[in-house]
């Protein structure tokens, strides 16, 4: 799509939605940026021919609720959307009384425009980041909006289910914004799934802004099927003494590129990123996880574990960057991959960029196959090879899974891992 056609389509959508002038201007700037900026680089992965760039002018489509097992999960969510359609939106009375706002992005723009304008593409993400970020900003049609006011602590998690509707061919550009105001505390679980038999691309951006002395625990459980090609970008901005814990499970079956970045802007802020991923069949997944220490005495940690089966490809790029002036900063990372096939391709690339002397930094990385002695021991005890491999895998991933905060999430993740290893996710 050329620039003139895309700009006209974006403007028509903005007018149809009665969007404010500031948002129209942002979209117009995003269109211009899309045609000027480079694509984000994912080492050792070429994705220029992926269907991420097969899109039409933005429209507000209507999708029906899902059925079956996914519908059971949907019934327990505070925010549940299929495609562009928000199906369910509920908050506990206690949260409402404390001023917490949970909304779809379209409604938030209309009813909480000043708040959205203050944060949307202003702190965690910016238009100049890269071509795909600009494209999402130009094309975004919905997403969730969550605001937790100052001094509010939510003990129960906010659970969010967003479903890519592959029952028809359509755009999916989801833009999500979470703001944890000063001294607030919130737990969020975002589940990404898909339904239907058509092939679609999904562009999902999440902005998390953690203001001073706030705590955000964000779990992302992604189970997009093999018909869904995805670009995922989760970005965190941390002010003074803020804490942001990411717990990410990439259980997708289609081709995926993902940016998981945290910007530690404030003094004493801390970010922890724990990721597990499984790739099988001929799937390709490229995950870039970056933590950037700007503030003094900031702490950043990355732990990634991945499993590769069949002829799949899984690339972990871990980047720790300590900026000049970030005295007393700490940055550590661990990236490990386990391959269960001679055709599997994997790489774990730890990168440390250190521009300051008064810091602590370290990294570890490994790529290997199932230990033959472990397998021999299990097989000699009469355990069938497929079950023996799963035992080894569960042991390999246990170091991350056992560290998850929620026991319920640990059980859910173990079940998802079993499905992926037995190729149950079609």
Secondary structure, 3 states (H helix, E strand, C coil): CCHHHHHHHHHHHHHHCCCCHHHHHHHHHHHHHHCCCCCCCCCCCCCCCCHHHCCCCCCCCCCCCCCCHHHHHHCCCCEEEECCEEEEECCCHHHHHCCCEEEEHHHHHHHCHHHHHHHCCCCCCCCCCCHHHHHHHHHCCECEEEEECCCCECCCCEEEEEEEECCCCCCCEEEEEEEECCCCEEEEEEEEEEECCCCEEEEEEEEEEECCCCEEEEEEEECCCCCEEEEEEEEEEECCCCEEEEEEEECCCCCEEEEEEEEECCCCCEEEEEEEEEECCCCEEEEEEEEEECCCCCEEEEEEEEEECCCCEEEEEEEEEECCCCCCCEEEEEEEEEECCCCCEEEEEEEEEECCCCCEEEEEEEEEECCHHHHHHHHHCCCCHHHHHHHHHHHHHHHHHCCCCCHHHHHHHHHHHHHHHCCCCC
